[in-house]
Amino acid sequence: MIDHRVSLNGLNSFGKIIMTDLENVDFLIIGGGIAGASAGYELSKFGSCIILEKENETGYHTTGRSAAIYTTTYMAGDPVIRSLVLPSGKFLHHPPKGFSDYPLLTPRGMLYLAEKKKTDQLLALYEKLRQSTQDVKILNKDEIKKIIPILSDKYTHKAIFEETVFDMDVHAIHEGFLKGIRQKGGKIITGAGAEKITFKDGFWTVWTAKGSFKSKIIINAAGAWADKVALLAGISPIHIQPCRRTLVLVSPPKDLEINNYPFCYEIDEEFYFKPDAGKILVSPADIAPSEPCDAQPEEIDIAYGAHYLEEATDIKITKIDHSWAGLRNHVKDHYPVAGFAPEASGFFWLAGQDGFGIKTAPALGRITAALVRGKDIPKDIKSHGLTKEMICPKRLK
């Protein structure tokens, strides 16, 4: 394990020569969201670890703006995503002692909604879901109304119900990973965006406003900024595409008890909604391409969210309590990227988690720690059919 500092001349963001301490670590992670935090949690078991986060708080962009639902049938049970979700579920259901003072998952259930004209499509989805789980059933109108009485007749012809779907406590999960890093002697440094990245004599050096850091291994977990970090390092981009997703929070009528309602998802992902701390969280499920930025909701998307909730339920919205937007980041095949850049030593990609980053973080953290150390994908994850080739950056070239 490396543990020393040396003085080095560097450049600050204004191009002036400064003196700085160069901190030398085993694993240097750029990005303090759920991807970087889970990777750091696992890597800190094997050596010194530092996370560099450009914002003044970690998880500011995508991680902290998630709808936070754990389901094993994401993307209709896509086998690659499922191979990451299932082993992650074992961790989230039974985290290590001391990881969190609160449960990471709480039961929610999920109702797949469809208009009558989409009944054939709904039944086809049901058959596809049954290939992944037996925990789905078709409901008729009376059964639907029993679960969620406020649902409008437009969406009560038939529905699919999946019981073993859970709310995720994103804050507890993220903080648990960060706490684990600190307990192993690792550091999380905020306000430390990469300004310059160089490679010399087998070591990468990252220059930031909070000092300079040196390591043989860099993990690029910068989310929407992952391509920009790569270009700073002279690495070819993987063409990651950030997309804006809007979330709206509204209050239900005072006499309406909603806390036990399921997560409701329109089968073409036109919208979804769920209870959230006594309010209703709704999204128009927008996927507007965006530049890496502090995403803000558009008025039209807020309006769409309110419209869909009124259309799907008996609720009439008079006021938006809160609205925000986050960025989902994907590559062309919508699968995550985890592996060393083929053209450079020690530059590891951990990016492209699209809308499934939190529910797959425990598995991707373990995969990263294994691949960085020259090991294979852990056996329990590999047993679900995942191979390195499915997630390696080389596949995108």
VOGU-257157 format. One line per 4 residues: number of its first residue (from 1); their letters; for each residue x, y, z of C-alpha. Coordinates in steps of 0.2 Angstrom, whole numbers, plus 5000, padded with zeros to 4 digits. Example, Ala and Ser with C-alpha at 12.3 -4.5 7.8 and 13.67 -1.06 7.14 Angstrom:
BEGIN
1> AS> 5062,4978,5039 ~ 5068,4995,5036;
This chain:
BEGIN
1> MIDH> 5000,5000,5000 ~ 5007,5017,4995 ~ 5007,5031,5008 ~ 5018,5046,5004;
5> RVSL> 5017,5064,4998 ~ 5030,5074,4988 ~ 5030,5092,4982 ~ 5027,5096,4964;
9> NGLN> 5025,5111,4953 ~ 5008,5112,4945 ~ 4995,5123,4936 ~ 4980,5130,4944;
13> SFGK> 4964,5133,4934 ~ 4971,5150,4929 ~ 4987,5143,4922 ~ 4998,5150,4936;
17> IIMT> 5012,5139,4943 ~ 5009,5133,4960 ~ 5017,5122,4973 ~ 5006,5108,4979;
21> DLEN> 5008,5091,4988 ~ 5006,5076,4977 ~ 4997,5063,4986 ~ 5001,5045,4980;
25> VDFL> 4987,5032,4982 ~ 4983,5015,4975 ~ 4966,5019,4968 ~ 4961,5036,4962;
29> IIGG> 4942,5038,4958 ~ 4935,5053,4949 ~ 4917,5055,4954 ~ 4908,5053,4970;
33> GIAG> 4891,5047,4965 ~ 4885,5030,4968 ~ 4896,5022,4955 ~ 4912,5029,4962;
37> ASAG> 4906,5027,4980 ~ 4903,5008,4978 ~ 4919,5005,4968 ~ 4929,5014,4982;
41> YELS> 4920,5004,4995 ~ 4926,4988,4988 ~ 4944,4994,4982 ~ 4948,5002,4999;
45> KFGS> 4948,4984,5006 ~ 4964,4981,4995 ~ 4973,4998,4996 ~ 4973,5016,4999;
49> CIIL> 4959,5025,4990 ~ 4954,5043,4986 ~ 4938,5049,4978 ~ 4939,5066,4969;
53> EKEN> 4922,5075,4967 ~ 4920,5091,4958 ~ 4905,5097,4967 ~ 4904,5103,4985;
57> ETGY> 4894,5087,4990 ~ 4894,5070,4983 ~ 4880,5062,4974 ~ 4873,5079,4969;
61> HTTG> 4868,5076,4951 ~ 4861,5059,4946 ~ 4863,5049,4962 ~ 4853,5061,4973;
65> RSAA> 4839,5063,4960 ~ 4833,5045,4958 ~ 4816,5038,4959 ~ 4824,5024,4969;
69> IYTT> 4815,5008,4965 ~ 4823,4991,4966 ~ 4816,4978,4954 ~ 4824,4962,4947;
73> TYMA> 4814,4964,4931 ~ 4821,4981,4925 ~ 4820,4983,4906 ~ 4808,4968,4906;
77> GDPV> 4820,4957,4914 ~ 4835,4961,4902 ~ 4848,4947,4906 ~ 4863,4958,4907;
81> IRSL> 4855,4970,4919 ~ 4847,4956,4929 ~ 4864,4948,4931 ~ 4869,4964,4940;
85> VLPS> 4853,4967,4949 ~ 4851,4950,4957 ~ 4868,4949,4966 ~ 4866,4968,4971;
89> GKFL> 4849,4963,4979 ~ 4858,4951,4991 ~ 4869,4966,4997 ~ 4854,4978,4998;
93> HHPP> 4843,4966,5008 ~ 4857,4960,5020 ~ 4870,4974,5020 ~ 4886,4971,5031;
97> KGFS> 4884,4975,5049 ~ 4887,4993,5053 ~ 4884,4998,5035 ~ 4868,5008,5039;
101> DYPL> 4857,5011,5054 ~ 4841,5010,5043 ~ 4834,4997,5031 ~ 4841,5000,5013;
105> LTPR> 4825,4992,5005 ~ 4806,4993,5010 ~ 4792,4984,5002 ~ 4783,4994,4988;
109> GMLY> 4776,4983,4975 ~ 4774,4988,4956 ~ 4758,4990,4945 ~ 4761,4990,4926;
113> LAEK> 4747,5001,4919 ~ 4740,5000,4901 ~ 4725,5007,4892 ~ 4712,4994,4886;
117> KKTD> 4719,4996,4868 ~ 4736,4990,4874 ~ 4729,4974,4882 ~ 4739,4963,4870;
121> QLLA> 4755,4972,4873 ~ 4752,4971,4892 ~ 4749,4952,4890 ~ 4765,4950,4880;
125> LYEK> 4775,4960,4893 ~ 4767,4948,4906 ~ 4774,4933,4897 ~ 4791,4941,4895;
129> LRQS> 4792,4945,4914 ~ 4787,4927,4918 ~ 4803,4921,4910 ~ 4812,4931,4924;
133> TQDV> 4801,4929,4939 ~ 4785,4920,4944 ~ 4781,4935,4955 ~ 4769,4943,4943;
137> KILN> 4751,4941,4940 ~ 4737,4949,4929 ~ 4724,4959,4939 ~ 4706,4963,4934;
141> KDEI> 4697,4979,4937 ~ 4691,4975,4955 ~ 4708,4969,4960 ~ 4716,4984,4953;
145> KKII> 4704,4996,4962 ~ 4707,4986,4978 ~ 4726,4990,4977 ~ 4724,5008,4971;
149> PILS> 4706,5015,4972 ~ 4710,5032,4965 ~ 4716,5025,4948 ~ 4705,5031,4934;
153> DKYT> 4695,5019,4923 ~ 4706,5022,4908 ~ 4719,5011,4917 ~ 4709,4998,4926;
157> HKAI> 4704,4986,4912 ~ 4719,4975,4916 ~ 4736,4977,4924 ~ 4751,4967,4930;
161> FEET> 4756,4967,4948 ~ 4774,4962,4954 ~ 4775,4961,4973 ~ 4794,4960,4977;
165> VFDM> 4798,4978,4972 ~ 4806,4989,4984 ~ 4809,5007,4988 ~ 4828,5011,4990;
169> DVHA> 4835,5022,5003 ~ 4847,5030,4991 ~ 4855,5042,5004 ~ 4858,5027,5016;
173> IHEG> 4866,5016,5002 ~ 4877,5030,4996 ~ 4882,5036,5014 ~ 4885,5018,5019;
177> FLKG> 4898,5016,5004 ~ 4907,5032,5009 ~ 4907,5028,5027 ~ 4915,5011,5023;
181> IRQK> 4929,5020,5013 ~ 4933,5032,5027 ~ 4934,5018,5039 ~ 4947,5010,5029;
185> GGKI> 4957,5026,5029 ~ 4951,5032,5012 ~ 4947,5050,5008 ~ 4932,5059,4999;
189> ITGA> 4938,5076,4993 ~ 4924,5088,4987 ~ 4927,5103,4976 ~ 4941,5094,4967;
193> GAEK> 4936,5093,4949 ~ 4950,5086,4937 ~ 4958,5101,4929 ~ 4972,5092,4921;
197> ITFK> 4977,5074,4919 ~ 4994,5068,4914 ~ 5002,5051,4912 ~ 5021,5048,4915;
201> DGFW> 5032,5033,4920 ~ 5017,5022,4923 ~ 5008,5034,4934 ~ 4993,5046,4932;
205> TVWT> 4993,5063,4940 ~ 4976,5072,4942 ~ 4977,5091,4945 ~ 4963,5099,4955;
209> AKGS> 4959,5115,4965 ~ 4962,5104,4981 ~ 4979,5098,4976 ~ 4986,5085,4965;
213> FKSK> 4985,5066,4966 ~ 4995,5052,4958 ~ 4991,5034,4955 ~ 4994,5019,4944;
217> IIIN> 4975,5017,4943 ~ 4962,5030,4939 ~ 4943,5025,4939 ~ 4933,5036,4929;
221> AAGA> 4916,5036,4937 ~ 4912,5054,4932 ~ 4894,5050,4926 ~ 4888,5063,4913;
225> WADK> 4906,5070,4913 ~ 4915,5054,4910 ~ 4919,5058,4892 ~ 4926,5075,4897;
229> VALL> 4937,5067,4910 ~ 4943,5054,4897 ~ 4948,5068,4884 ~ 4958,5077,4898;
233> AGIS> 4968,5061,4900 ~ 4970,5059,4881 ~ 4958,5044,4881 ~ 4945,5041,4867;
237> PIHI> 4928,5044,4873 ~ 4914,5031,4874 ~ 4901,5043,4867 ~ 4891,5043,4883;
241> QPCR> 4874,5052,4881 ~ 4867,5061,4896 ~ 4848,5062,4895 ~ 4837,5073,4906;
245> RTLV> 4823,5065,4917 ~ 4810,5076,4926 ~ 4802,5072,4943 ~ 4788,5081,4951;
249> LVSP> 4782,5081,4969 ~ 4763,5085,4973 ~ 4753,5083,4989 ~ 4738,5072,4988;
253> PKDL> 4721,5077,4996 ~ 4722,5078,5015 ~ 4710,5064,5018 ~ 4718,5052,5006;
257> EINN> 4730,5038,5013 ~ 4742,5034,4999 ~ 4758,5027,5008 ~ 4753,5009,5004;
261> YPFC> 4750,5012,4985 ~ 4762,5003,4973 ~ 4774,5010,4961 ~ 4764,5013,4945;
265> YEID> 4772,5012,4928 ~ 4764,5014,4911 ~ 4770,5000,4900 ~ 4777,5011,4887;
269> EEFY> 4785,5022,4900 ~ 4775,5037,4896 ~ 4774,5041,4915 ~ 4776,5033,4932;
273> FKPD> 4772,5038,4950 ~ 4773,5032,4968 ~ 4771,5038,4986 ~ 4785,5047,4993;
277> AGKI> 4785,5053,5011 ~ 4767,5057,5011 ~ 4767,5065,4994 ~ 4766,5058,4976;
281> LVSP> 4781,5058,4965 ~ 4777,5058,4947 ~ 4788,5058,4931 ~ 4784,5060,4913;
285> ADIA> 4798,5049,4910 ~ 4806,5061,4898 ~ 4823,5056,4890 ~ 4829,5073,4883;
289> PSEP> 4847,5072,4877 ~ 4857,5085,4886 ~ 4875,5091,4889 ~ 4883,5087,4905;
293> CDAQ> 4876,5100,4917 ~ 4866,5104,4933 ~ 4850,5098,4925 ~ 4835,5108,4928;
297> PEEI> 4817,5104,4924 ~ 4808,5112,4909 ~ 4791,5119,4912 ~ 4783,5108,4898;
301> DIAY> 4789,5092,4907 ~ 4783,5098,4924 ~ 4766,5101,4915 ~ 4767,5084,4907;
305> GAHY> 4770,5075,4924 ~ 4755,5084,4932 ~ 4744,5080,4917 ~ 4748,5061,4917;
309> LEEA> 4745,5060,4936 ~ 4728,5069,4933 ~ 4724,5057,4918 ~ 4729,5041,4928;
313> TDIK> 4720,5045,4944 ~ 4706,5055,4952 ~ 4718,5068,4959 ~ 4716,5086,4953;
317> ITKI> 4733,5095,4955 ~ 4732,5114,4960 ~ 4750,5116,4965 ~ 4767,5108,4962;
321> DHSW> 4776,5106,4978 ~ 4793,5103,4971 ~ 4801,5098,4954 ~ 4819,5093,4949;
325> AGLR> 4828,5085,4935 ~ 4843,5073,4934 ~ 4854,5065,4921 ~ 4853,5047,4915;
329> NHVK> 4869,5042,4906 ~ 4870,5029,4893 ~ 4881,5022,4879 ~ 4874,5015,4862;
333> DHYP> 4869,4998,4869 ~ 4862,5005,4886 ~ 4873,4993,4896 ~ 4886,4998,4908;
337> VAGF> 4904,5001,4904 ~ 4917,4993,4916 ~ 4934,4989,4911 ~ 4951,4997,4906;
341> APEA> 4953,5008,4891 ~ 4961,4997,4878 ~ 4973,5011,4873 ~ 4981,5016,4890;
345> SGFF> 4988,5008,4905 ~ 4978,5010,4921 ~ 4963,5020,4915 ~ 4947,5011,4920;
349> WLAG> 4930,5016,4914 ~ 4915,5014,4926 ~ 4901,5023,4917 ~ 4884,5022,4908;
353> QDGF> 4873,5015,4922 ~ 4858,5023,4913 ~ 4843,5022,4925 ~ 4849,5007,4935;
357> GIKT> 4865,5013,4943 ~ 4859,5012,4961 ~ 4850,4995,4960 ~ 4866,4988,4952;
361> APAL> 4880,4998,4962 ~ 4884,4984,4974 ~ 4888,4972,4960 ~ 4897,4984,4949;
365> GRIT> 4908,4990,4964 ~ 4913,4972,4966 ~ 4916,4969,4948 ~ 4927,4985,4947;
369> AALV> 4937,4980,4962 ~ 4940,4963,4954 ~ 4944,4969,4936 ~ 4956,4983,4942;
373> RGKD> 4966,4970,4952 ~ 4967,4958,4937 ~ 4954,4946,4943 ~ 4939,4939,4934;
377> IPKD> 4921,4944,4938 ~ 4916,4937,4955 ~ 4909,4919,4953 ~ 4891,4923,4960;
381> IKSH> 4889,4937,4948 ~ 4896,4927,4933 ~ 4884,4913,4937 ~ 4870,4924,4931;
385> GLTK> 4878,4924,4914 ~ 4888,4940,4914 ~ 4905,4941,4905 ~ 4918,4954,4904;
389> EMIC> 4915,4956,4885 ~ 4897,4962,4889 ~ 4902,4977,4899 ~ 4920,4981,4892;
393> PKRL> 4924,4998,4884 ~ 4932,4989,4869 ~ 4915,4983,4863 ~ 4910,5001,4859;
397> K> 4925,5004,4847;
